[in-house]
Amino acid sequence: MPQAHPLHASDVAPCKGSRTTICPPCDELSRLRAELQDARRGQRELRQRNALLEARTHRLRHLALALTQAEQRDRRRLAQLLHDHLQQLLVGAKFSLGVLKSRAKGQKRLAEGLAELSDVVDEAIDASRALTHQISPPVLYQAGLADALAWLARQIESEYGLSVTVTVRGEVEPTGEPVRVFLFSAVRELLHNIVRHADARQAELTLERTNGHLRIHLADDGVGFDPAGLEAAQGEGGFGLLGIRERIGLLDGEFTVQAAPGQGSRFILRTPIGPAPREPARPSTNLRTDRRPHRSRRSTRAERIRVLLADDHRVMRTGLATLLAEEPDIEIVGQADNGVQALELARALQPDVIVMDVSMPLMDGVEATRCVKSELPAVRIIGLSTFEAAEMARRVLQAGAAAYLNKSGPSDELLQAIRGG
């Protein structure tokens, strides 16, 4: 029987450095290392792709927001063109027609023709005003979000019969114009959706500041709907519910829908608003302050009423001047085309009455009214505007005006206000 030879270490092929023999554990380790490297490489590539995707998404969101802002700027520019040019021309023409009508007394056919022409001008003014409000309501920029939504609520009730109660809690004015414009447009779209689809009789709109955010809550008593069908709930020519959700995300906000069939619907808009603002500083006019008491230059009521006209539209001032020149008891002592000039002329001329346009450059009519009344409290100021807005009237009256009138209203109302009636 042959003897077994002992097994020496030299008889076993070494693992490390061997070119002919492969150790199974080392082979597995190499494979795991390769897989780990591949996984790490894949993670790096994935992070790079995600970063690139996030950057592209961020850029697309900002482009979308910029596009929305550009659209709103164009809409506002068109609305201002209608308000600041076309409407002023029409109102100026109406004043001139009023003068011609007063001169045509006793000439029946001419008076009738002028009356018909005046009616046409009135219709044109109303159509222009309605189009201006539809494109971009001036009250949104002249009075702020809360007042603009209060105006919108009255418009919705007047046009569609939906009663909308507006509640404002605290200071809720957004700091940026894009946020203000978006929120107004979003609430208008939601109200129109309620009118079209909810069969509701009442709606409640609440604005409040909570933890550095503006929260807008809109609820109705309509038929409700299933939020699961949100994909199909698009607005007709507006944002739509999904559009509102996407666009408010661009403003770091949130949009929540709470609804159920037969239980009405609730919409919540929430956007950052920042800390509560301090009392706003009044704009400096860089003018001298003359606090001398006003002494009326009218010694008796038989003397003429001295009137200062303040309006930045030349055609409008010309129409007003033409109208007032026909009145024997009224004297035009000066004309101003901005709020700062109105204040300067008021100090220099000390008129009895100032007919003050609400919207003027350098200083608007509200601030000019406040400044004049603080220095010359005896001067009566009549605020004028081409659009009807209770919020604007409230601001002007709070500033010290004696009356607030629409420029397209009857001339007799303006004359009565000037005479203190």
C-alpha positions in Angstrom: 0.0 0.0 0.0 1.5 3.3 -1.1 2.3 5.9 1.6 0.5 9.3 1.5 2.8 12.2 1.1 2.3 15.2 3.6 0.7 18.4 2.1 3.2 21.3 2.2 2.2 24.9 1.9 4.3 25.2 -1.2 2.0 22.8 -2.9 -1.0 25.3 -2.6 -1.1 28.2 -5.1 -1.0 31.5 -3.2 -4.1 33.7 -3.4 -2.4 37.1 -3.5 -0.4 37.7 -6.6 -1.3 34.4 -8.2 -2.0 34.6 -11.9 -3.4 31.2 -12.3 -5.4 30.4 -9.2 -8.5 32.5 -8.1 -9.7 32.6 -4.5 -13.5 32.6 -4.3 -13.7 35.0 -1.3 -11.4 37.5 -3.0 -13.4 37.3 -6.2 -16.6 38.1 -4.3 -14.9 41.0 -2.5 -13.7 42.4 -5.8 -17.2 42.1 -7.3 -18.7 43.8 -4.3 -16.2 46.6 -4.5 -17.0 47.1 -8.2 -20.7 47.1 -7.5 -20.2 49.7 -4.7 -18.2 51.9 -7.0 -20.9 51.6 -9.7 -23.5 52.4 -7.1 -21.6 55.5 -5.9 -21.1 56.6 -9.4 -24.8 56.1 -10.1 -25.7 58.1 -7.0 -23.4 61.0 -8.0 -25.0 61.0 -11.5 -28.5 60.8 -9.9 -27.7 63.8 -7.6 -26.3 65.7 -10.6 -29.4 65.0 -12.7 -31.7 65.9 -9.7 -29.8 69.1 -9.2 -30.0 69.9 -12.9 -33.7 69.1 -12.9 -34.3 71.2 -9.8 -32.5 74.1 -11.3 -34.5 73.8 -14.5 -37.7 73.5 -12.5 -36.8 76.6 -10.4 -36.0 78.5 -13.6 -39.3 77.4 -15.3 -41.2 78.5 -12.2 -39.6 81.9 -12.2 -40.2 82.3 -15.9 -43.8 81.4 -15.4 -44.1 83.9 -12.6 -42.3 86.5 -14.7 -44.8 85.8 -17.6 -47.7 86.2 -15.2 -46.3 89.5 -14.0 -45.7 90.7 -17.5 -49.3 89.8 -18.4 -50.6 91.8 -15.5 -48.4 94.7 -16.3 -49.8 94.8 -19.9 -53.3 94.5 -18.6 -52.7 97.3 -16.1 -51.1 99.5 -18.9 -54.2 98.9 -21.1 -56.5 99.7 -18.2 -54.6 102.9 -17.4 -54.8 103.9 -21.0 -58.6 103.5 -20.9 -58.9 105.2 -17.5 -56.3 108.0 -17.9 -56.9 108.9 -21.5 -60.2 107.6 -23.1 -62.4 108.1 -20.1 -61.0 111.6 -19.4 -61.6 112.6 -23.0 -65.2 111.4 -22.8 -65.8 113.1 -19.4 -64.3 116.3 -20.8 -66.6 116.1 -23.8 -69.5 115.5 -21.5 -68.7 118.7 -19.6 -68.6 120.6 -22.9 -71.9 119.1 -23.9 -73.4 120.3 -20.7 -72.3 123.8 -21.4 -73.8 123.7 -24.9 -77.0 122.2 -23.5 -77.3 125.1 -21.1 -76.8 127.6 -24.0 -79.3 125.8 -26.2 -82.3 126.5 -24.0 -85.1 127.7 -26.1 -83.8 125.9 -29.2 -85.7 122.6 -29.0 -84.2 120.7 -31.8 -80.7 121.6 -30.9 -81.3 120.8 -27.2 -82.7 117.4 -28.1 -79.8 116.6 -30.4 -77.3 117.6 -27.6 -79.3 115.5 -25.1 -79.0 112.4 -27.4 -75.3 113.0 -27.9 -74.8 113.3 -24.2 -76.6 110.0 -23.7 -74.2 108.4 -26.2 -71.2 109.8 -24.3 -72.6 108.4 -21.1 -72.9 105.0 -22.6 -69.3 105.2 -23.9 -68.1 106.2 -20.4 -70.0 103.3 -18.8 -68.6 100.8 -21.4 -65.1 102.1 -21.0 -65.3 101.9 -17.2 -66.7 98.4 -17.3 -63.9 97.3 -19.6 -61.3 98.9 -17.4 -62.6 97.1 -14.4 -62.6 93.8 -16.3 -59.1 94.2 -17.5 -57.5 95.5 -14.3 -59.6 97.3 -11.7 -58.0 100.7 -10.7 -59.2 100.2 -7.1 -56.7 97.3 -6.8 -53.8 99.7 -7.1 -55.3 102.8 -5.6 -56.9 101.3 -2.5 -55.3 97.9 -1.8 -56.3 94.3 -1.7 -58.9 94.4 1.0 -60.8 97.3 -0.5 -60.5 95.8 -4.0 -62.0 92.5 -2.7 -64.8 94.4 -1.0 -65.5 96.2 -4.4 -65.4 92.8 -6.1 -67.9 91.4 -3.7 -70.4 94.2 -4.5 -69.8 93.7 -8.2 -70.5 89.9 -8.0 -73.7 90.5 -6.0 -74.8 93.2 -8.4 -74.1 91.1 -11.6 -75.0 87.6 -10.4 -77.0 87.9 -7.2 -74.5 86.0 -5.0 -74.3 87.7 -1.6 -70.7 87.9 -0.5 -69.8 88.9 3.0 -66.3 90.3 3.4 -64.5 90.2 6.8 -61.0 91.7 7.3 -59.1 91.0 10.5 -56.0 93.1 11.0 -53.5 94.5 8.5 -53.6 92.2 5.5 -52.1 94.2 2.7 -49.4 92.1 0.8 -46.0 93.8 0.5 -45.6 93.0 -3.2 -47.8 94.0 -6.1 -47.5 90.6 -7.8 -48.9 88.9 -4.7 -51.8 91.4 -4.5 -52.7 91.0 -8.1 -52.5 87.3 -8.0 -54.7 87.0 -4.9 -57.3 89.3 -6.4 -57.4 87.4 -9.6 -57.5 84.0 -7.8 -60.5 85.1 -5.5 -62.3 86.5 -8.6 -61.8 83.2 -10.4 -63.1 81.3 -7.3 -66.2 83.5 -7.0 -66.9 83.1 -10.7 -66.6 79.3 -10.3 -69.1 79.5 -7.4 -71.5 81.5 -9.6 -71.2 79.1 -12.5 -71.2 75.7 -10.7 -72.1 75.9 -7.0 -75.8 77.1 -7.2 -75.0 79.0 -4.0 -76.9 81.9 -2.5 -74.3 83.2 -0.1 -70.5 83.2 0.3 -68.2 84.4 3.1 -64.8 85.8 2.4 -62.4 86.3 5.3 -58.9 87.9 5.2 -56.6 87.6 8.2 -53.0 87.7 9.2 -51.7 84.5 11.0 -48.1 83.8 11.9 -46.6 86.0 9.1 -49.0 84.7 6.5 -52.0 86.1 4.8 -54.9 83.7 5.0 -57.9 84.1 2.7 -60.9 81.8 3.4 -63.8 81.6 0.9 -66.8 79.4 1.8 -70.2 79.0 0.0 -73.4 77.3 0.8 -73.7 75.6 -2.6 -74.0 72.1 -3.9 -70.3 71.3 -3.3 -68.3 68.8 -5.3 -65.8 65.9 -5.0 -62.2 67.3 -4.7 -61.0 64.1 -6.3 -62.3 65.6 -9.6 -60.1 68.6 -9.2 -58.3 67.7 -12.5 -61.5 68.5 -14.4 -62.4 71.6 -12.4 -60.7 74.1 -14.7 -61.9 77.7 -15.1 -63.2 79.0 -18.4 -60.6 81.5 -19.5 -59.2 82.0 -16.1 -56.8 80.4 -13.7 -58.8 77.3 -12.9 -58.3 75.5 -9.5 -55.2 73.7 -10.6 -53.8 76.9 -12.1 -54.4 78.7 -8.8 -52.5 75.9 -7.0 -49.6 76.0 -9.4 -49.3 79.8 -9.4 -49.6 80.2 -5.6 -46.7 77.7 -5.3 -44.5 80.2 -7.2 -45.2 82.6 -4.4 -44.3 80.1 -1.7 -48.0 79.8 -0.8 -50.6 77.1 -0.4 -54.0 76.4 -1.8 -56.4 74.1 0.0 -59.8 72.8 -1.2 -62.3 71.4 1.3 -65.6 70.3 -0.3 -68.1 67.5 -0.4 -71.3 66.9 -2.4 -74.2 68.6 -0.8 -72.0 70.4 1.8 -70.8 73.4 0.1 -67.1 74.2 -0.6 -64.2 76.0 1.1 -61.1 77.4 -0.5 -58.1 78.6 1.5 -55.3 80.7 0.1 -52.2 81.2 2.2 -49.2 83.2 1.3 -46.3 84.8 3.2 -46.9 88.4 4.2 -44.1 89.2 6.7 -44.4 91.1 9.9 -47.2 93.6 10.6 -46.2 96.9 9.1 -45.6 100.0 11.1 -47.6 103.1 10.6 -46.7 104.2 7.0 -44.6 107.3 6.7 -46.3 110.0 4.7 -44.3 111.0 1.6 -42.2 114.1 1.9 -43.2 116.9 -0.4 -39.9 118.8 0.1 -42.1 121.9 0.4 -42.1 124.6 3.1 -44.7 124.2 5.9 -46.9 127.2 6.3 -49.3 126.8 9.2 -50.9 130.2 9.0 -54.6 130.0 9.6 -56.7 130.2 6.5 -58.7 133.4 6.1 -61.3 133.2 3.4 -61.1 136.1 0.9 -64.9 136.1 0.6 -66.2 138.8 2.9 -69.9 138.2 2.0 -71.9 135.4 0.4 -72.6 137.7 -2.5 -69.0 137.4 -3.6 -67.9 134.7 -6.0 -66.7 131.3 -4.8 -63.0 131.0 -5.5 -62.2 127.6 -6.9 -58.9 125.8 -7.5 -58.9 122.9 -10.1 -56.5 120.0 -9.5 -56.4 117.4 -12.2 -53.5 115.9 -14.2 -55.6 115.7 -17.4 -55.6 118.9 -19.5 -58.8 118.0 -21.3 -60.5 117.3 -18.0 -59.4 120.6 -16.5 -60.5 122.4 -19.7 -63.9 120.8 -19.5 -64.3 121.7 -15.8 -63.1 125.3 -16.4 -65.6 125.7 -19.3 -68.4 124.4 -17.1 -67.7 126.5 -14.1 -67.0 129.7 -16.2 -70.7 129.7 -17.1 -71.6 130.2 -13.4 -71.7 133.8 -12.3 -71.0 133.1 -8.7 -67.9 130.9 -9.3 -64.4 132.1 -10.1 -61.5 129.8 -11.1 -58.4 131.2 -9.4 -55.9 128.5 -10.5 -55.2 125.1 -12.0 -52.8 122.3 -10.9 -51.8 119.2 -12.7 -50.5 117.2 -9.7 -50.9 116.9 -6.0 -47.7 118.8 -5.1 -48.7 121.8 -7.2 -52.2 121.7 -5.8 -50.7 122.1 -2.3 -48.4 124.9 -3.4 -51.3 126.8 -5.1 -53.6 126.2 -2.1 -51.0 127.9 0.1 -50.5 130.8 -2.2 -54.1 131.4 -3.4 -56.0 130.2 -0.4 -59.2 129.3 -2.4 -62.6 128.6 -0.9 -62.9 125.3 -2.7 -60.5 122.8 -4.4 -61.9 120.3 -6.9 -59.4 117.5 -6.5 -58.8 114.6 -8.8 -58.1 111.5 -6.7 -55.4 110.0 -9.0 -52.5 112.4 -9.8 -48.7 112.0 -10.1 -46.1 113.1 -7.5 -48.8 113.2 -4.8 -52.3 111.7 -5.1 -55.5 113.5 -4.3 -56.0 111.7 -1.0 -52.6 112.8 0.4 -52.9 116.3 -1.1 -56.3 116.6 0.6 -54.8 115.5 4.0 -52.0 118.0 3.6 -54.2 120.9 2.6 -56.7 120.3 5.4 -53.9 120.1 8.0 -52.7 123.6 7.0 -55.8 125.2 5.7 -58.8 123.6 7.5 -61.3 126.1 6.2 -60.8 125.1 2.5 -63.5 122.7 1.3 -62.2 119.9 -0.9 -64.3 117.9 -3.4 -62.8 114.7 -4.5 -63.3 113.5 -8.1 -62.7 110.2 -9.9 -63.9 108.5 -13.0 -64.7 105.2 -11.2 -67.2 104.5 -8.5 -65.6 102.9 -5.4 -66.9 103.2 -1.9 -63.4 102.4 -0.6 -61.9 105.4 -2.4 -64.7 107.6 -1.3 -64.0 106.5 2.3 -60.3 107.3 2.0 -60.9 110.8 0.5 -63.6 111.7 3.1 -61.4 110.4 6.0 -58.6 112.7 4.6 -60.9 115.7 5.1 -62.8 116.1 1.8 -66.3 117.5 2.0 -67.6 115.3 -0.8 -66.6 112.6 -3.3 -68.2 112.6 -6.8 -67.9 110.7 -10.0 -66.6 112.8 -12.9 -69.2 111.3 -15.2 -72.1 112.2 -12.8 -74.5 115.1 -13.4 -72.9 118.5 -13.5 -75.5 119.8 -11.1 -74.1 117.6 -8.4 -70.7 119.2 -8.7 -72.1 122.7 -8.8 -74.2 122.0 -5.7 -71.1 120.6 -3.9 -69.0 123.6 -4.8 -71.7 125.9 -3.4 -71.8 123.9 -0.2 -75.2 122.4 -0.8 
